[in-house]
């Protein structure tokens, strides 16, 4: 979602379904101007605690590891509580990297190192992930998923699925085959790091997607949204990474920002004028509920007056990433959406798609409409 979540944070509290469209949009813009200042103040208050806790955590990690890596929309990075283990799962490429820190003298004992490495591999294979990314974050200390995050996505050498029951054997087998190659740790001369890499099963993306289909169907039905579109958005935003976290930060499968898009959805869904915690946005079902509500708002508020349903979908996809104002800009050169709607209604679906593909202001947005549209077609065969 990125900028769209900030650009479209206005109007949930002021919109009344069925009111005159032009007047409604003008009222929404005025509400936005008033709300923006309040939201920026809330943003600083909300972020302060998490930012301070994050910086403290980062310093501790850098002291141990000599560097710091963190989660992204596609990567799930997790550190052990003692900071001696860390793992990174790339959900786009299907690659897992596991590292451990050991004392220099201990590194000479290969059996000890491999035992520690095997325990780290077993943990990654069986963990349900932590909702709290670092100590002090405004998130409960609870698991993210009911099953291991990587369930059915790792295979034993003989092709069997890795489960909590065979994970220990799997871990020892993969570690046994790998030579121990200690590497120095910058700024920590007493420690070395040892790494092992694993590959996820070729169908890992589809496997994760299937886990979320019940929630997708539930909320798609509730808000009359095409479930294939929801899956396409999740795939593009996070590759079905429940621990996705951007630099903004946006959280979870559909990349929602706590104090903007998620807060808007909270008002719409529950009449609660409050931020949504990172922990709640890491909850896959809640994240999908908020994300689908946001898509509903785009389709049924901003683009309500677009006549052709396919064009409405294209505009919704683009607005989810770049904001409704930038959709307007692609058609008429400015962000006055009410003025853009009549122009948009003169286009055929192919013409509208090409206009967005070529005229959206950022390369990311131009790529986004193409990727989501392609995946939308693919996921229709699933539903």
N, C-alpha and C positions, 0 to 999 in steps of 0.2 A: 504494500500500500504506500509506504513512504510518504511523499509530500501530500498525497491525496487525503491522508488522515488529518493533516493539519489544515489543509485548504477547505475541507468540507466539514469541519468540526461544528460549524454554525447550523442553526435552524431547527434542530430537533424539538427544542422547547417551544418554538413559536409557530411551527407549521400546523395548520388545521386542515385535515383532509377535506377536499371538496371546495375550498375557498378559491377565489379568482386567482389564476396562475400568476399573472403579472404582478398583482398586488402582493401575493404571497411571497414571490421572490424578492420584491423590494423590502417587505417586512423582514424577511430572512437576512438580507444584507445588512440592514440596520441592527438587527439582533447580533449578527456576527461582529460588527464593529464594537458593540458594547461588550460582547462576551469575550472577544479576543484579549482585551486587557486583563479581565478576570482570569482567563485561562492561562495567560502567560505568568501571572502571579502564582496560580496554583501549580503550574509547571515547575517553577523554581522551588517551591516548597516541597513538592512531591519528589523531585529529583535530588534535592540536597542530601537527604539521608542515604539514599541508594548510592549516589555518586561518591560520597565520603566513604561509605563501606566498601564500595568497589575499588577505590584508589588504595585503601588500606590493604585490601586483599591482593591487589596487583603488586604492591611493593613486597609483600611477603613471598609471593610466587617468584618474583624476579630475584629476590635474595637467594632462594633455593635453586632455581633453574637457570638463572642468568638471562632469561627472556620470559615473555608472557604471550600466550595464545589464548584466544577466547572464542566462544561460539559465534557463528554467523547464521544467516538464514539457511545455509546448506550444511554447516558443520556443527556437530554437537561435541563440545569440549567439556570434560569433567575432571576435576582434581579430587584426590582422596583427601580426607579430613586432615591428615598429617602432611599433606602436600608432597608426599614422596612418590606418588603415582599420578599419571595423567593419561587421558585417552582422548583421541579425536576420531570421530566417525564422520566421514564425508558422505552424506546421503545422496549427493548427485553422482559422484564417481563410484560409489560402492567400495570405499577403502577405509580400513580401520588401522590406526596407528596407536600403539600402546607403549608408553615409556615408564621406566622406573629409575629412581635415584638410589645408588648404593655407595657405601664408603669405599674409598680407593682400595684399602686392604681387603675388604670383603669381596671386591670384584675379582680377586684372584681365585676365589673359590667358585668355580663354575656351577657346581651343584646347588649352592646356596642362591646364586643369582637366578638360576633357572627356576627354582622353586618359587622365588618371589615374583618372577615374571609370569609363571603359570597362574599364580593366585590373581594377578592383575588381569590376565586374559579371562579367567573364569568370572571375575567380577563384571567385566564389560559384557560378557555373553549372557549374564543373568540379571543384571540390574534393571530396575524399573525407572531409573533416573531420579534425580532430586529436583523438586520444584524450586528449592533455594539454590541459586547459583553460587552464592558466597555468603559468609557470615554477616549478619546485619541487614541483609536485603529484606524488603517488605514482601516476603513470601513464606508460607508455612513450610515446615520441614515434613513434607509428605511425598510419597512416590507420585510420579507423573502419570504412569500408565498401569493398568491392572495386570498386564503381562510384561515380561522383559521387553525392552524397547527393540532389541534385535531378535526377538523370537522368530523362528522359521527363516532367518536371513543368513545364518551361518551353517555351513555343512562340514561334517567330519570328512576325513580323507576318503572314506568309502561311500560318501554321498548321502549319509543320513543327516537329518536335521539335528542341530544342537539344541538340547533342552536343559533345564536345570538339573535333570537327572544324570545326563552324560557330559555336562559342561566341564567337570574337573578332569575327566579322562581326555576330552578334546583338547583342553588347555595344555595338558602335559605332553600330548602327542605333537602339537604344533610347535611348542617350545623346544622339545627334544631335537627336532630337525634343524633348528636354527643355531648357528654359532654365536657365542657371546662376543660382542664387539663393543667394549666400553668406549664412550666418547667423553672428552673433557667438558666440564660445565663452566661457562664463563663466570668469573667472579666467585666461584665456590671451589677452591682447589682441593678440598677434602672429599669431594663427591665426583662420581662419574655417572653418566646415564646410559642405560641400555634400552634398546628399542626393538620391537617386533611389529611386523605389518601383516594384516589379514585382508582377505577379499570377501565381500558379501556375495551372496548367491546372485546369479545373473538377473533373477526376477525380483530383486529386493524392493524396487519401487512399487511394483504391483502388489507385492505382499503387504507392504505398509498401507497402501491405498485401501485394500480390502478391509483392513481393520476399522477404517473410518467411514465406510459406506453406510452402516446403520445410522450414525449421527447425521451424515449428509442427507440421507433420505428423509429422516425425521424432520429436519429443519427445512429442507426443500419443500416438503409437503405443507408444512405450517405456513410458509411465506410464498408459496407458488413460484419457486425459483427452480430452474432446470438443474437437477443434481449433477449432470455432466459438466455444467459450467462451474459449479462449486469445486468439483474435483480438479478441473483444469486450473482454477485459480490457486488451489492449495499446492498442486504440483509445481506451478510456476513460482509461487512465493517461497516455498520451503522444501520441495521434494519430499513432502510428508514427514518432515522432521518435527516431532512434537516439542523439541527443545530449541527450536530456531530462535535466534536472538540477533537483531541488527544493531548497528551502532547508535540508532536514534535514542532509545532502543524500542523496537517493535518485537512482540513476543508471539511464539507459537505458530501453529500450522498456517494461519491466515495472516500472520504478521500485523498484529494490532498494537497500537500505541495506547498505554493505559490512560493517559489524560486527554486524548483526543478521540480517535475513532472508537475505542472501546468505551470511553465515557459516554459518547453519544449513543452508542448501542445500549448502554446501561439505562440511560434516560428513556429510550424508546421501548425497551423490553420491560423494565421494572420500575420506571419512574424514579430512579435513583440518580441524584445529581452528584456522583462521586466517581473517583478514579477506580479502575479495576486493577487488582494486584497482579504482579508478574506470575505469582503462583496460580491464580485463577486462569490467566491467559495461557499458561502451560497445560492446563487441563484440556485435553483434546475436544471433549464434548462442548464445554463452555466456549472454547475458542471458535468452534464451528458455528455455534449459536450466534455469537456476536458478529462473526464475519458474514453470515448469511443475512442477518438483520441489516447490516451495512449495505450489502448488495440490493436488498429490498428497497432501502431508502433511495439509492441511486436510481433504480428502475422506476420507482413509483412516485418520486418527488421531482428530482432534477430532470429526468427524461420522460416524465409522464405524458407530455404532449407530442412525443415522437410517434408517428403513426405506424411505421413499419417495425415489426417486432425484431427482425434481424438487425436493423440499424440501431434500435434501442439496445440490443445486446452488445454490439460493437462499442457504442458510446459508454455503456456501463463498464465494460472491460477496461477501456482506456481511463475512465475516471477513477476506477479503483486504484490504479497506479499513479496517475498524474493529476487527478483532480478535475472536477467538472469545468472549471474555468479554462483549463488548457484544452479540453475538448472543444469548447466554444471558440477558443483562439485558432484551433486548427481549421475551422470552417469560415470564420468571419474576421479573424485577425485581432479580436479583443475578447475579454472575458465576460461579456454581457450575454449570459446564456439565454434569457428570454428572447433576445434579438436573434440568437443563432438558431433557435428551434425551427422557425419557418424556412430558413435556408436549408437546414438539415433535411427537412421533409421534402425538398425538391430532388434529393439524391436517390439513386437506386442503391440497394445494399452493396453491390460491388464498388460503386463510386464512393460511397461513404467509407468503406473499408480502406480503399486506396488513399482517400483523403487523410484519414487518420494515420495510416502507415507512412505516409510521406510528409505530413505537415505537423505532426506533434512535435513539440519544441525540443525534446531530448531524445538521444539515441536509445536510451533505456525504454522510454515510453513507446517509441516506434517498434522496438523489438518485442515489447510486452504484448501489444495487440496481436502481433503475428504468432507468438508462441502460444498464448492462451487460446486463440482461435483455432489453431491446429490441434491442440490438446482437447479442446472442446469437442471437436469432431471425433477424435479417437475415443474419448470416454463415453460418447453416446452409444457406442456398441456394447458398453458394459451394463448400461442401465435398462 
